[in-house]
Amino acid sequence: MDRKMQEIGDKVQQNIRLSKEDGIYLYQSNDLLAIGEMARTRKLEKTGRYVYFNVNRHINLTNICVSRCKFCAFGVDEDGTGGPYVMSPDEAFEFGAEAVDYGITEFHVVSALHPTKPFDYYIEVIRRLHDTYPHIHIQAFTAVEIFYFAQISGLSVREVLTILKEVGLGSMPGGGAEVFNDDIRRELCPRKAMSEDWLEVHRSAHELGIKTNCTMLYGHVESIEDRINHFIRLRELEDQAPGFQSFIPLPFLPENTKLSHVRRTSAIDDLKTMAIARLMLDNIDHIKAFWIMLGIPLAQIALEFGADDLDGTIVEERIMHSAGAQTEKGIDKTSIIELIRESGYTPVERDTLYNIIEIF
Ligand code: SF4
């Protein structure tokens, strides 16, 4: 181990915050196992041998999108190819309801930016689910969607969040953060919320008592410096307005996107990113290895690189699979428990807010 790596290791031991230079150094290093070991130490300090999962139902209301981001394989035009669909509130309700018998504790509602559906449509979906199943937590709408609802309704972000909270929204997912570099956003997704907009939606949510998650989409056109800046901006927001529960690194899946020429991230990059996220984001409790995107084998290994959560046993998921995710669309609870046990950790079923439901 070289001197700089030793220095970073000492900082980790003493719980001293890593700097931007430290983060960049870690990315440039080939000592994957040393980085992993440091991240594992941090993980063990934060959550011990627990590895969390939850049982949820993803509901993707529509894939028709005004934004058509270059890295997205899910959004389509209304009249275009790619099987445009939009669920009515009844259909969304039925789709959610049919998963209730699986013992789900969360409805996870994330969609595209539909050109004509009014804000009332989204309110109705949440209200119906919540009124019928008040015991099931609703995690819904990325900051990009919330920002869009504000635009189409003429309300402020804070008003949109307040109304959604009143009808049953419990927390927000972390999607749409992509990477906080507005030159890249203008190039890849010019029609949706910019970096500061995304961060401000999460700030407002946290101030209103709505917990959220955060993500980073990596492995497209961004630089290592962009990634580290991204971590630092998340970390700063968490310092100022706490409310992030977990961070989820999302490797870019190029298949079926306008960036299909870009090479899929390597396992080394995925593991390094997981570990560096754990090390840089010292004020966020949980790091998720989202098995749908990483694949189950790599998600399992990621548990040795700082991850402490495998996310949900998802009954059906469409967004990542449009982009060529090769994983199953859902796995059952027994399988996810087995995966965690096999890695030597203790499987813990949690609810959306990380309350423990059962330790296996
Ligand atoms: S990433 Fe979201 S906003 Fe962009 S095209 Fe896909 S669904 Fe639409």
Boltz pocket constraint, residues with backbone or C-beta under 6 A from the ligand:
constraints:
  - pocket:
      binder: B
      contacts: [[A, 63], [A, 65], [A, 66], [A, 67], [A, 68], [A, 69], [A, 72], [A, 73], [A, 74], [A, 75], [A, 111], [A, 112], [A, 113], [A, 144], [A, 189], [A, 192]]
      max_distance: 6.0
